[in-house]
Amino acid sequence: MPTEFTGANAHQSEHIHDHAHEGLAADLARIEQLRVGRRRALALFGSAGGSALLFGCGGSDGTASTTATTLSTSSATATATATATATATATATATSGTCTAPSSETNGPYPADGTNTSSGVTSNALTVTGAVRSDIRSSFVGSSTATATGVTMTFTITVVDVNNGCTPLAGYAIYLWHCDKNGAYSLYDLPNESYLRGVQVTDANGQVTFTTIVPGCYNGRYPHIHFEVFSSLANATNGNFARLISQFAIPAAACAAVYATTDYASSLRNYNNGNNSTASDNVFSDATSAQLAVMTPTMTGSVSAGYTATTTIGIAT
C-alpha cells in the first residue's frame, strides 16, 4: 500500500501547517480594534483569514494553513444569488446563511500536477489532452485505457465566494484525484495507469460533477480524495496557481458499507488498522468543525446502486 510520507518524521511530512498566519492576523485585528473600532477590526480580520488560503501548491512536504473562512449572509441575499437549477446542496448552504472554506492541506506525494516527479508516463496529467472530463474512471495518458473498478460514486462540488455573499463561482477549475479500491495511485504506484484523475470547470451555478469510485483505504491515512481549485482552466494546466489545495474525507458510514465488500477487502483491513477516524488522521485532525463539515461530503446511496456525494466549499477570491 502507498504511504503519503517518507523518513523518520513520517506523519509530520504529510501535513505541516503554518500557524503564523493565524497569530499575525489576530495581532493585526487587536491593533485595528483599538484604532478604528470593533466593526472595522472584525472585517479586516476576516480578510486576513481569507488571504491565508491563497498560496502556490507545493510538494508532499509543503506548508498548509488551517485558517477558517466562514461568511454569514442573510437568507434573502443567498436565495437571490442561487439560480433555479442549483442543487439541493447549494440551496441548503445558501439558506443556512453561511459558507465555509476548507482548511488548506498538502497535495501529497501523488499529485501529478507538475509539482513533483512521477514514475509514470507523465508528471503533469493536467497538460495532457483528455484531462478535462467528468468520468475519471479510465486511464487517458499513454496507451492504457484501463478502467478502475469499484463502487460508483457521483460527486457534485459547488464552489462559492466567501467574500461576496456565498455567490456561485463560474469558470473555476477543480482537479480531483484519489487512490483506487486497493489504495494505489495511478502514475505512481501504478505507473502505466492514469485513472481516477480529472479536471472539471464550474458552470453558472458554480458546480462540477465527477463520476468516479469510492476510494480505498491504505495504512497511514483516513480514506480521502485530493483536490485543487484554480481560478481558470488555463491556470490549472500550469499547476502552480492553485487558489486552494485540500482534501475530502469519505463519510464513515459509506466506508463501512463499501469496505465490507469483497472488492475492498484490503481496504477493510487497513481501515480497521487504526485508519478509521478523522480525529486521529494527520491531515483532518486539526481542521475546525466547520471546515471538516464541508470537507466531508454528504453521501447517499448503496453499494449496489452506487453513491451520490455533494458538498459546497467556499473560496476566498
C-alpha positions as protocol buffer text, in pm:
chain_id: "A"
residue {
  index: 1
  type: MET
  ca { x: 0 y: 0 z: 0 }
}
residue {
  index: 2
  type: PRO
  ca { x: 124 y: 356 z: -61 }
}
residue {
  index: 3
  type: THR
  ca { x: 202 y: 590 z: 220 }
}
residue {
  index: 4
  type: GLU
  ca { x: 195 y: 968 z: 191 }
}
residue {
  index: 5
  type: PHE
  ca { x: 514 y: 1015 z: 391 }
}
residue {
  index: 6
  type: THR
  ca { x: 879 y: 915 z: 399 }
}
residue {
  index: 7
  type: GLY
  ca { x: 1159 y: 918 z: 657 }
}
residue {
  index: 8
  type: ALA
  ca { x: 1158 y: 923 z: 1035 }
}
residue {
  index: 9
  type: ASN
  ca { x: 911 y: 1210 z: 1066 }
}
residue {
  index: 10
  type: ALA
  ca { x: 655 y: 1035 z: 853 }
}
residue {
  index: 11
  type: HIS
  ca { x: 328 y: 1180 z: 971 }
}
residue {
  index: 12
  type: GLN
  ca { x: 467 y: 1530 z: 1009 }
}
residue {
  index: 13
  type: SER
  ca { x: 580 y: 1539 z: 645 }
}
residue {
  index: 14
  type: GLU
  ca { x: 228 y: 1480 z: 512 }
}
residue {
  index: 15
  type: HIS
  ca { x: 72 y: 1779 z: 678 }
}
residue {
  index: 16
  type: ILE
  ca { x: 257 y: 2086 z: 815 }
}
residue {
  index: 17
  type: HIS
  ca { x: 52 y: 2393 z: 899 }
}
residue {
  index: 18
  type: ASP
  ca { x: 180 y: 2747 z: 915 }
}
residue {
  index: 19
  type: HIS
  ca { x: 6 y: 2878 z: 1223 }
}
residue {
  index: 20
  type: ALA
  ca { x: 200 y: 3204 z: 1197 }
}
residue {
  index: 21
  type: HIS
  ca { x: -73 y: 3332 z: 961 }
}
residue {
  index: 22
  type: GLU
  ca { x: -329 y: 3293 z: 1234 }
}
residue {
  index: 23
  type: GLY
  ca { x: -118 y: 3464 z: 1502 }
}
residue {
  index: 24
  type: LEU
  ca { x: -36 y: 3763 z: 1282 }
}
residue {
  index: 25
  type: ALA
  ca { x: -399 y: 3801 z: 1177 }
}
residue {
  index: 26
  type: ALA
  ca { x: -508 y: 3801 z: 1541 }
}
residue {
  index: 27
  type: ASP
  ca { x: -249 y: 4065 z: 1638 }
}
residue {
  index: 28
  type: LEU
  ca { x: -348 y: 4288 z: 1350 }
}
residue {
  index: 29
  type: ALA
  ca { x: -712 y: 4251 z: 1444 }
}
residue {
  index: 30
  type: ARG
  ca { x: -643 y: 4367 z: 1801 }
}
residue {
  index: 31
  type: ILE
  ca { x: -444 y: 4669 z: 1681 }
}
residue {
  index: 32
  type: GLU
  ca { x: -716 y: 4770 z: 1439 }
}
residue {
  index: 33
  type: GLN
  ca { x: -976 y: 4718 z: 1706 }
}
residue {
  index: 34
  type: LEU
  ca { x: -813 y: 4992 z: 1916 }
}
residue {
  index: 35
  type: ARG
  ca { x: -763 y: 5225 z: 1621 }
}
residue {
  index: 36
  type: VAL
  ca { x: -1080 y: 5217 z: 1419 }
}
residue {
  index: 37
  type: GLY
  ca { x: -1329 y: 5024 z: 1630 }
}
residue {
  index: 38
  type: ARG
  ca { x: -1459 y: 4675 z: 1660 }
}
residue {
  index: 39
  type: ARG
  ca { x: -1666 y: 4659 z: 1340 }
}
residue {
  index: 40
  type: ARG
  ca { x: -1373 y: 4759 z: 1115 }
}
residue {
  index: 41
  type: ALA
  ca { x: -1133 y: 4530 z: 1303 }
}
residue {
  index: 42
  type: LEU
  ca { x: -1352 y: 4225 z: 1257 }
}
residue {
  index: 43
  type: ALA
  ca { x: -1381 y: 4297 z: 886 }
}
residue {
  index: 44
  type: LEU
  ca { x: -1004 y: 4320 z: 847 }
}
residue {
  index: 45
  type: PHE
  ca { x: -954 y: 4004 z: 1049 }
}
residue {
  index: 46
  type: GLY
  ca { x: -1189 y: 3815 z: 816 }
}
residue {
  index: 47
  type: SER
  ca { x: -992 y: 3944 z: 520 }
}
residue {
  index: 48
  type: ALA
  ca { x: -663 y: 3829 z: 672 }
}
residue {
  index: 49
  type: GLY
  ca { x: -809 y: 3484 z: 739 }
}
residue {
  index: 50
  type: GLY
  ca { x: -923 y: 3452 z: 379 }
}
residue {
  index: 51
  type: SER
  ca { x: -587 y: 3558 z: 239 }
}
residue {
  index: 52
  type: ALA
  ca { x: -414 y: 3278 z: 428 }
}
residue {
  index: 53
  type: LEU
  ca { x: -581 y: 3033 z: 191 }
}
residue {
  index: 54
  type: LEU
  ca { x: -419 y: 3172 z: -119 }
}
residue {
  index: 55
  type: PHE
  ca { x: -85 y: 3006 z: -184 }
}
residue {
  index: 56
  type: GLY
  ca { x: 102 y: 2816 z: -452 }
}
residue {
  index: 57
  type: CYS
  ca { x: 89 y: 2440 z: -447 }
}
residue {
  index: 58
  type: GLY
  ca { x: 393 y: 2256 z: -319 }
}
residue {
  index: 59
  type: GLY
  ca { x: 525 y: 1903 z: -287 }
}
residue {
  index: 60
  type: SER
  ca { x: 449 y: 1641 z: -25 }
}
residue {
  index: 61
  type: ASP
  ca { x: 623 y: 1847 z: 242 }
}
residue {
  index: 62
  type: GLY
  ca { x: 453 y: 2176 z: 151 }
}
residue {
  index: 63
  type: THR
  ca { x: 314 y: 2405 z: 417 }
}
residue {
  index: 64
  type: ALA
  ca { x: -57 y: 2448 z: 468 }
}
residue {
  index: 65
  type: SER
  ca { x: -296 y: 2660 z: 671 }
}
residue {
  index: 66
  type: THR
  ca { x: -599 y: 2571 z: 881 }
}
residue {
  index: 67
  type: THR
  ca { x: -730 y: 2926 z: 893 }
}
residue {
  index: 68
  type: ALA
  ca { x: -1109 y: 2914 z: 861 }
}
residue {
  index: 69
  type: THR
  ca { x: -1301 y: 3149 z: 636 }
}
residue {
  index: 70
  type: THR
  ca { x: -1671 y: 3145 z: 716 }
}
residue {
  index: 71
  type: LEU
  ca { x: -1904 y: 3413 z: 583 }
}
residue {
  index: 72
  type: SER
  ca { x: -2251 y: 3474 z: 716 }
}
residue {
  index: 73
  type: THR
  ca { x: -2514 y: 3626 z: 491 }
}
residue {
  index: 74
  type: SER
  ca { x: -2889 y: 3668 z: 500 }
}
residue {
  index: 75
  type: SER
  ca { x: -3119 y: 3402 z: 360 }
}
residue {
  index: 76
  type: ALA
  ca { x: -3271 y: 3658 z: 126 }
}
residue {
  index: 77
  type: THR
  ca { x: -2935 y: 3751 z: -24 }
}
residue {
  index: 78
  type: ALA
  ca { x: -2824 y: 3393 z: -61 }
}
residue {
  index: 79
  type: THR
  ca { x: -3152 y: 3287 z: -219 }
}
residue {
  index: 80
  type: ALA
  ca { x: -3132 y: 3570 z: -470 }
}
residue {
  index: 81
  type: THR
  ca { x: -2788 y: 3463 z: -586 }
}
residue {
  index: 82
  type: ALA
  ca { x: -2879 y: 3096 z: -625 }
}
residue {
  index: 83
  type: THR
  ca { x: -3016 y: 3003 z: -965 }
}
residue {
  index: 84
  type: ALA
  ca { x: -3327 y: 2795 z: -1025 }
}
residue {
  index: 85
  type: THR
  ca { x: -3116 y: 2499 z: -1133 }
}
residue {
  index: 86
  type: ALA
  ca { x: -2892 y: 2494 z: -825 }
}
residue {
  index: 87
  type: THR
  ca { x: -2871 y: 2158 z: -650 }
}
residue {
  index: 88
  type: ALA
  ca { x: -3025 y: 2080 z: -314 }
}
residue {
  index: 89
  type: THR
  ca { x: -2683 y: 2106 z: -152 }
}
residue {
  index: 90
  type: ALA
  ca { x: -2619 y: 2455 z: -286 }
}
residue {
  index: 91
  type: THR
  ca { x: -2966 y: 2569 z: -178 }
}
residue {
  index: 92
  type: ALA
  ca { x: -2926 y: 2425 z: 170 }
}
residue {
  index: 93
  type: THR
  ca { x: -2595 y: 2603 z: 214 }
}
residue {
  index: 94
  type: ALA
  ca { x: -2738 y: 2932 z: 91 }
}
residue {
  index: 95
  type: THR
  ca { x: -3043 y: 2927 z: 314 }
}
residue {
  index: 96
  type: SER
  ca { x: -2832 y: 2839 z: 618 }
}
residue {
  index: 97
  type: GLY
  ca { x: -2665 y: 3178 z: 577 }
}
residue {
  index: 98
  type: THR
  ca { x: -2303 y: 3062 z: 578 }
}
residue {
  index: 99
  type: CYS
  ca { x: -2034 y: 2927 z: 352 }
}
residue {
  index: 100
  type: THR
  ca { x: -1702 y: 2791 z: 472 }
}
residue {
  index: 101
  type: ALA
  ca { x: -1363 y: 2750 z: 308 }
}
residue {
  index: 102
  type: PRO
  ca { x: -1197 y: 2412 z: 374 }
}
residue {
  index: 103
  type: SER
  ca { x: -865 y: 2406 z: 553 }
}
residue {
  index: 104
  type: SER
  ca { x: -567 y: 2411 z: 320 }
}
residue {
  index: 105
  type: GLU
  ca { x: -380 y: 2081 z: 305 }
}
residue {
  index: 106
  type: THR
  ca { x: -77 y: 1930 z: 134 }
}
residue {
  index: 107
  type: ASN
  ca { x: -130 y: 1799 z: -218 }
}
residue {
  index: 108
  type: GLY
  ca { x: 56 y: 1486 z: -109 }
}
residue {
  index: 109
  type: PRO
  ca { x: 325 y: 1291 z: -291 }
}
residue {
  index: 110
  type: TYR
  ca { x: 99 y: 1174 z: -576 }
}
residue {
  index: 111
  type: PRO
  ca { x: -47 y: 1490 z: -734 }
}
residue {
  index: 112
  type: ALA
  ca { x: 68 y: 1453 z: -1098 }
}
residue {
  index: 113
  type: ASP
  ca { x: 16 y: 1829 z: -1130 }
}
residue {
  index: 114
  type: GLY
  ca { x: 370 y: 1920 z: -1229 }
}
residue {
  index: 115
  type: THR
  ca { x: 491 y: 1992 z: -876 }
}
residue {
  index: 116
  type: ASN
  ca { x: 693 y: 1673 z: -835 }
}
residue {
  index: 117
  type: THR
  ca { x: 823 y: 1380 z: -1038 }
}
residue {
  index: 118
  type: SER
  ca { x: 639 y: 1062 z: -1122 }
}
residue {
  index: 119
  type: SER
  ca { x: 742 y: 708 z: -1206 }
}
residue {
  index: 120
  type: GLY
  ca { x: 468 y: 701 z: -1468 }
}
residue {
  index: 121
  type: VAL
  ca { x: 429 y: 834 z: -1820 }
}
residue {
  index: 122
  type: THR
  ca { x: 384 y: 1195 z: -1706 }
}
residue {
  index: 123
  type: SER
  ca { x: 441 y: 1413 z: -1402 }
}
residue {
  index: 124
  type: ASN
  ca { x: 168 y: 1657 z: -1504 }
}
residue {
  index: 125
  type: ALA
  ca { x: -159 y: 1500 z: -1609 }
}
residue {
  index: 126
  type: LEU
  ca { x: -317 y: 1846 z: -1626 }
}
residue {
  index: 127
  type: THR
  ca { x: -140 y: 1930 z: -1951 }
}
residue {
  index: 128
  type: VAL
  ca { x: -246 y: 1609 z: -2128 }
}
residue {
  index: 129
  type: THR
  ca { x: -533 y: 1612 z: -2376 }
}
residue {
  index: 130
  type: GLY
  ca { x: -826 y: 1438 z: -2215 }
}
residue {
  index: 131
  type: ALA
  ca { x: -763 y: 1559 z: -1860 }
}
residue {
  index: 132
  type: VAL
  ca { x: -1079 y: 1770 z: -1869 }
}
residue {
  index: 133
  type: ARG
  ca { x: -1350 y: 1510 z: -1818 }
}
residue {
  index: 134
  type: SER
  ca { x: -1639 y: 1424 z: -1592 }
}
residue {
  index: 135
  type: ASP
  ca { x: -1595 y: 1045 z: -1576 }
}
residue {
  index: 136
  type: ILE
  ca { x: -1245 y: 987 z: -1436 }
}
residue {
  index: 137
  type: ARG
  ca { x: -1258 y: 609 z: -1403 }
}
residue {
  index: 138
  type: SER
  ca { x: -1049 y: 526 z: -1711 }
}
residue {
  index: 139
  type: SER
  ca { x: -683 y: 593 z: -1794 }
}
residue {
  index: 140
  type: PHE
  ca { x: -620 y: 863 z: -2055 }
}
residue {
  index: 141
  type: VAL
  ca { x: -241 y: 909 z: -2066 }
}
residue {
  index: 142
  type: GLY
  ca { x: -24 y: 682 z: -2280 }
}
residue {
  index: 143
  type: SER
  ca { x: -156 y: 362 z: -2433 }
}
residue {
  index: 144
  type: SER
  ca { x: -362 y: 228 z: -2143 }
}
residue {
  index: 145
  type: THR
  ca { x: -740 y: 267 z: -2143 }
}
residue {
  index: 146
  type: ALA
  ca { x: -794 y: 52 z: -1834 }
}
residue {
  index: 147
  type: THR
  ca { x: -1087 y: 138 z: -1610 }
}
residue {
  index: 148
  type: ALA
  ca { x: -1067 y: 146 z: -1232 }
}
residue {
  index: 149
  type: THR
  ca { x: -1329 y: -82 z: -1081 }
}
residue {
  index: 150
  type: GLY
  ca { x: -1514 y: -30 z: -756 }
}
residue {
  index: 151
  type: VAL
  ca { x: -1836 y: 110 z: -613 }
}
residue {
  index: 152
  type: THR
  ca { x: -1952 y: 401 z: -829 }
}
residue {
  index: 153
  type: MET
  ca { x: -1966 y: 749 z: -679 }
}
residue {
  index: 154
  type: THR
  ca { x: -2109 y: 1058 z: -849 }
}
residue {
  index: 155
  type: PHE
  ca { x: -1961 y: 1362 z: -678 }
}
residue {
  index: 156
  type: THR
  ca { x: -2101 y: 1714 z: -723 }
}
residue {
  index: 157
  type: ILE
  ca { x: -1900 y: 2004 z: -581 }
}
residue {
  index: 158
  type: THR
  ca { x: -2037 y: 2357 z: -560 }
}
residue {
  index: 159
  type: VAL
  ca { x: -1785 y: 2641 z: -535 }
}
residue {
  index: 160
  type: VAL
  ca { x: -1896 y: 2974 z: -384 }
}
residue {
  index: 161
  type: ASP
  ca { x: -1734 y: 3306 z: -300 }
}
residue {
  index: 162
  type: VAL
  ca { x: -1690 y: 3363 z: 75 }
}
residue {
  index: 163
  type: ASN
  ca { x: -1608 y: 3729 z: 7 }
}
residue {
  index: 164
  type: ASN
  ca { x: -1922 y: 3802 z: -193 }
}
residue {
  index: 165
  type: GLY
  ca { x: -2231 y: 3668 z: -19 }
}
residue {
  index: 166
  type: CYS
  ca { x: -2162 y: 3299 z: -96 }
}
residue {
  index: 167
  type: THR
  ca { x: -2239 y: 3352 z: -464 }
}
residue {
  index: 168
  type: PRO
  ca { x: -2152 y: 3070 z: -708 }
}
residue {
  index: 169
  type: LEU
  ca { x: -1815 y: 3095 z: -881 }
}
residue {
  index: 170
  type: ALA
  ca { x: -1835 y: 3008 z: -1252 }
}
residue {
  index: 171
  type: GLY
  ca { x: -1531 y: 2924 z: -1463 }
}
residue {
  index: 172
  type: TYR
  ca { x: -1319 y: 2782 z: -1180 }
}
residue {
  index: 173
  type: ALA
  ca { x: -1132 y: 2460 z: -1245 }
}
residue {
  index: 174
  type: ILE
  ca { x: -1120 y: 2171 z: -998 }
}
residue {
  index: 175
  type: TYR
  ca { x: -858 y: 1898 z: -1028 }
}
residue {
  index: 176
  type: LEU
  ca { x: -965 y: 1582 z: -842 }
}
residue {
  index: 177
  type: TRP
  ca { x: -760 y: 1267 z: -779 }
}
residue {
  index: 178
  type: HIS
  ca { x: -755 y: 973 z: -539 }
}
residue {
  index: 179
  type: CYS
  ca { x: -638 y: 614 z: -494 }
}
residue {
  index: 180
  type: ASP
  ca { x: -811 y: 304 z: -630 }
}
residue {
  index: 181
  type: LYS
  ca { x: -1003 y: 43 z: -432 }
}
residue {
  index: 182
  type: ASN
  ca { x: -675 y: -112 z: -312 }
}
residue {
  index: 183
  type: GLY
  ca { x: -519 y: 217 z: -204 }
}
residue {
  index: 184
  type: ALA
  ca { x: -286 y: 257 z: -505 }
}
residue {
  index: 185
  type: TYR
  ca { x: -235 y: 580 z: -702 }
}
residue {
  index: 186
  type: SER
  ca { x: -211 y: 595 z: -1080 }
}
residue {
  index: 187
  type: LEU
  ca { x: 112 y: 731 z: -1233 }
}
residue {
  index: 188
  type: TYR
  ca { x: 299 y: 644 z: -912 }
}
residue {
  index: 189
  type: ASP
  ca { x: 212 y: 305 z: -760 }
}
residue {
  index: 190
  type: LEU
  ca { x: 60 y: 215 z: -1098 }
}
residue {
  index: 191
  type: PRO
  ca { x: 293 y: 392 z: -1346 }
}
residue {
  index: 192
  type: ASN
  ca { x: 113 y: 277 z: -1661 }
}
residue {
  index: 193
  type: GLU
  ca { x: -228 y: 394 z: -1543 }
}
residue {
  index: 194
  type: SER
  ca { x: -373 y: 745 z: -1520 }
}
residue {
  index: 195
  type: TYR
  ca { x: -724 y: 677 z: -1396 }
}
residue {
  index: 196
  type: LEU
  ca { x: -902 y: 847 z: -1105 }
}
residue {
  index: 197
  type: ARG
  ca { x: -770 y: 1188 z: -1209 }
}
residue {
  index: 198
  type: GLY
  ca { x: -951 y: 1463 z: -1394 }
}
residue {
  index: 199
  type: VAL
  ca { x: -1046 y: 1829 z: -1423 }
}
residue {
  index: 200
  type: GLN
  ca { x: -1385 y: 1996 z: -1447 }
}
residue {
  index: 201
  type: VAL
  ca { x: -1478 y: 2364 z: -1489 }
}
residue {
  index: 202
  type: THR
  ca { x: -1758 y: 2507 z: -1276 }
}
residue {
  index: 203
  type: ASP
  ca { x: -2079 y: 2606 z: -1456 }
}
residue {
  index: 204
  type: ALA
  ca { x: -2300 y: 2909 z: -1393 }
}
residue {
  index: 205
  type: ASN
  ca { x: -2411 y: 2752 z: -1065 }
}
residue {
  index: 206
  type: GLY
  ca { x: -2050 y: 2707 z: -953 }
}
residue {
  index: 207
  type: GLN
  ca { x: -2081 y: 2331 z: -990 }
}
residue {
  index: 208
  type: VAL
  ca { x: -1880 y: 2041 z: -1125 }
}
residue {
  index: 209
  type: THR
  ca { x: -1971 y: 1673 z: -1125 }
}
residue {
  index: 210
  type: PHE
  ca { x: -1727 y: 1383 z: -1132 }
}
residue {
  index: 211
  type: THR
  ca { x: -1812 y: 1018 z: -1187 }
}
residue {
  index: 212
  type: THR
  ca { x: -1560 y: 802 z: -1004 }
}
residue {
  index: 213
  type: ILE
  ca { x: -1542 y: 521 z: -747 }
}
residue {
  index: 214
  type: VAL
  ca { x: -1532 y: 524 z: -369 }
}
residue {
  index: 215
  type: PRO
  ca { x: -1159 y: 536 z: -292 }
}
residue {
  index: 216
  type: GLY
  ca { x: -993 y: 264 z: -90 }
}
residue {
  index: 217
  type: CYS
  ca { x: -801 y: 293 z: 235 }
}
residue {
  index: 218
  type: TYR
  ca { x: -429 y: 246 z: 290 }
}
residue {
  index: 219
  type: ASN
  ca { x: -222 y: 241 z: 608 }
}
residue {
  index: 220
  type: GLY
  ca { x: -137 y: 582 z: 747 }
}
residue {
  index: 221
  type: ARG
  ca { x: -440 y: 779 z: 626 }
}
residue {
  index: 222
  type: TYR
  ca { x: -814 y: 808 z: 668 }
}
residue {
  index: 223
  type: PRO
  ca { x: -993 y: 748 z: 330 }
}
residue {
  index: 224
  type: HIS
  ca { x: -978 y: 1070 z: 131 }
}
residue {
  index: 225
  type: ILE
  ca { x: -992 y: 1250 z: -204 }
}
residue {
  index: 226
  type: HIS
  ca { x: -741 y: 1518 z: -305 }
}
residue {
  index: 227
  type: PHE
  ca { x: -844 y: 1833 z: -489 }
}
residue {
  index: 228
  type: GLU
  ca { x: -703 y: 2163 z: -612 }
}
residue {
  index: 229
  type: VAL
  ca { x: -910 y: 2467 z: -709 }
}
residue {
  index: 230
  type: PHE
  ca { x: -788 y: 2709 z: -977 }
}
residue {
  index: 231
  type: SER
  ca { x: -944 y: 3038 z: -1087 }
}
residue {
  index: 232
  type: SER
  ca { x: -941 y: 2920 z: -1451 }
}
residue {
  index: 233
  type: LEU
  ca { x: -871 y: 2618 z: -1665 }
}
residue {
  index: 234
  type: ALA
  ca { x: -565 y: 2796 z: -1810 }
}
residue {
  index: 235
  type: ASN
  ca { x: -416 y: 2826 z: -1463 }
}
residue {
  index: 236
  type: ALA
  ca { x: -499 y: 2464 z: -1385 }
}
residue {
  index: 237
  type: THR
  ca { x: -280 y: 2337 z: -1669 }
}
residue {
  index: 238
  type: ASN
  ca { x: 22 y: 2507 z: -1511 }
}
residue {
  index: 239
  type: GLY
  ca { x: -17 y: 2351 z: -1168 }
}
residue {
  index: 240
  type: ASN
  ca { x: 138 y: 2641 z: -979 }
}
residue {
  index: 241
  type: PHE
  ca { x: -153 y: 2877 z: -925 }
}
residue {
  index: 242
  type: ALA
  ca { x: -399 y: 2683 z: -710 }
}
residue {
  index: 243
  type: ARG
  ca { x: -629 y: 2905 z: -505 }
}
residue {
  index: 244
  type: LEU
  ca { x: -695 y: 2615 z: -268 }
}
residue {
  index: 245
  type: ILE
  ca { x: -535 y: 2275 z: -210 }
}
residue {
  index: 246
  type: SER
  ca { x: -728 y: 2047 z: 22 }
}
residue {
  index: 247
  type: GLN
  ca { x: -882 y: 1704 z: 71 }
}
residue {
  index: 248
  type: PHE
  ca { x: -1225 y: 1549 z: 116 }
}
residue {
  index: 249
  type: ALA
  ca { x: -1294 y: 1284 z: 381 }
}
residue {
  index: 250
  type: ILE
  ca { x: -1518 y: 990 z: 290 }
}
residue {
  index: 251
  type: PRO
  ca { x: -1804 y: 958 z: 544 }
}
residue {
  index: 252
  type: ALA
  ca { x: -1753 y: 672 z: 790 }
}
residue {
  index: 253
  type: ALA
  ca { x: -2090 y: 510 z: 710 }
}
residue {
  index: 254
  type: ALA
  ca { x: -2002 y: 481 z: 343 }
}
residue {
  index: 255
  type: CYS
  ca { x: -1656 y: 344 z: 426 }
}
residue {
  index: 256
  type: ALA
  ca { x: -1805 y: 74 z: 649 }
}
residue {
  index: 257
  type: ALA
  ca { x: -2055 y: -36 z: 384 }
}
residue {
  index: 258
  type: VAL
  ca { x: -1820 y: -28 z: 85 }
}
residue {
  index: 259
  type: TYR
  ca { x: -1520 y: -185 z: 258 }
}
residue {
  index: 260
  type: ALA
  ca { x: -1734 y: -478 z: 371 }
}
residue {
  index: 261
  type: THR
  ca { x: -1748 y: -596 z: 8 }
}
residue {
  index: 262
  type: THR
  ca { x: -1503 y: -849 z: -134 }
}
residue {
  index: 263
  type: ASP
  ca { x: -1352 y: -599 z: -380 }
}
residue {
  index: 264
  type: TYR
  ca { x: -1240 y: -373 z: -95 }
}
residue {
  index: 265
  type: ALA
  ca { x: -1103 y: -647 z: 134 }
}
residue {
  index: 266
  type: SER
  ca { x: -756 y: -491 z: 163 }
}
residue {
  index: 267
  type: SER
  ca { x: -909 y: -153 z: 236 }
}
residue {
  index: 268
  type: LEU
  ca { x: -1118 y: -301 z: 517 }
}
residue {
  index: 269
  type: ARG
  ca { x: -804 y: -439 z: 681 }
}
residue {
  index: 270
  type: ASN
  ca { x: -629 y: -105 z: 653 }
}
residue {
  index: 271
  type: TYR
  ca { x: -936 y: 87 z: 770 }
}
residue {
  index: 272
  type: ASN
  ca { x: -962 y: -125 z: 1083 }
}
residue {
  index: 273
  type: ASN
  ca { x: -589 y: -92 z: 1144 }
}
residue {
  index: 274
  type: GLY
  ca { x: -615 y: 249 z: 1309 }
}
residue {
  index: 275
  type: ASN
  ca { x: -717 y: 445 z: 997 }
}
residue {
  index: 276
  type: ASN
  ca { x: -1089 y: 481 z: 1064 }
}
residue {
  index: 277
  type: SER
  ca { x: -1106 y: 819 z: 1237 }
}
residue {
  index: 278
  type: THR
  ca { x: -1065 y: 1174 z: 1107 }
}
residue {
  index: 279
  type: ALA
  ca { x: -987 y: 1278 z: 1465 }
}
residue {
  index: 280
  type: SER
  ca { x: -659 y: 1085 z: 1458 }
}
residue {
  index: 281
  type: ASP
  ca { x: -575 y: 1145 z: 1091 }
}
residue {
  index: 282
  type: ASN
  ca { x: -266 y: 1362 z: 1042 }
}
residue {
  index: 283
  type: VAL
  ca { x: -449 y: 1579 z: 787 }
}
residue {
  index: 284
  type: PHE
  ca { x: -808 y: 1610 z: 905 }
}
residue {
  index: 285
  type: SER
  ca { x: -745 y: 1618 z: 1280 }
}
residue {
  index: 286
  type: ASP
  ca { x: -670 y: 1989 z: 1305 }
}
residue {
  index: 287
  type: ALA
  ca { x: -948 y: 2117 z: 1080 }
}
residue {
  index: 288
  type: THR
  ca { x: -1222 y: 2308 z: 1260 }
}
residue {
  index: 289
  type: SER
  ca { x: -1565 y: 2151 z: 1289 }
}
residue {
  index: 290
  type: ALA
  ca { x: -1699 y: 2391 z: 1024 }
}
residue {
  index: 291
  type: GLN
  ca { x: -1414 y: 2308 z: 787 }
}
residue {
  index: 292
  type: LEU
  ca { x: -1449 y: 1934 z: 839 }
}
residue {
  index: 293
  type: ALA
  ca { x: -1821 y: 1963 z: 769 }
}
residue {
  index: 294
  type: VAL
  ca { x: -1762 y: 2093 z: 415 }
}
residue {
  index: 295
  type: MET
  ca { x: -1463 y: 1863 z: 366 }
}
residue {
  index: 296
  type: THR
  ca { x: -1685 y: 1561 z: 436 }
}
residue {
  index: 297
  type: PRO
  ca { x: -1937 y: 1525 z: 150 }
}
residue {
  index: 298
  type: THR
  ca { x: -2293 y: 1419 z: 216 }
}
residue {
  index: 299
  type: MET
  ca { x: -2326 y: 1070 z: 64 }
}
residue {
  index: 300
  type: THR
  ca { x: -2644 y: 879 z: -11 }
}
residue {
  index: 301
  type: GLY
  ca { x: -2697 y: 552 z: -193 }
}
residue {
  index: 302
  type: SER
  ca { x: -2581 y: 194 z: -159 }
}
residue {
  index: 303
  type: VAL
  ca { x: -2311 y: -47 z: -267 }
}
residue {
  index: 304
  type: SER
  ca { x: -2535 y: -198 z: -534 }
}
residue {
  index: 305
  type: ALA
  ca { x: -2679 y: 127 z: -670 }
}
residue {
  index: 306
  type: GLY
  ca { x: -2373 y: 344 z: -619 }
}
residue {
  index: 307
  type: TYR
  ca { x: -2338 y: 662 z: -416 }
}
residue {
  index: 308
  type: THR
  ca { x: -2416 y: 1027 z: -475 }
}
residue {
  index: 309
  type: ALA
  ca { x: -2193 y: 1276 z: -293 }
}
residue {
  index: 310
  type: THR
  ca { x: -2241 y: 1652 z: -261 }
}
residue {
  index: 311
  type: THR
  ca { x: -2071 y: 1940 z: -84 }
}
residue {
  index: 312
  type: THR
  ca { x: -2034 y: 2318 z: -108 }
}
residue {
  index: 313
  type: ILE
  ca { x: -1695 y: 2479 z: -48 }
}
residue {
  index: 314
  type: GLY
  ca { x: -1604 y: 2843 z: -12 }
}
residue {
  index: 315
  type: ILE
  ca { x: -1315 y: 3015 z: -185 }
}
residue {
  index: 316
  type: ALA
  ca { x: -1166 y: 3347 z: -79 }
}
residue {
  index: 317
  type: THR
  ca { x: -1149 y: 3544 z: -405 }
}
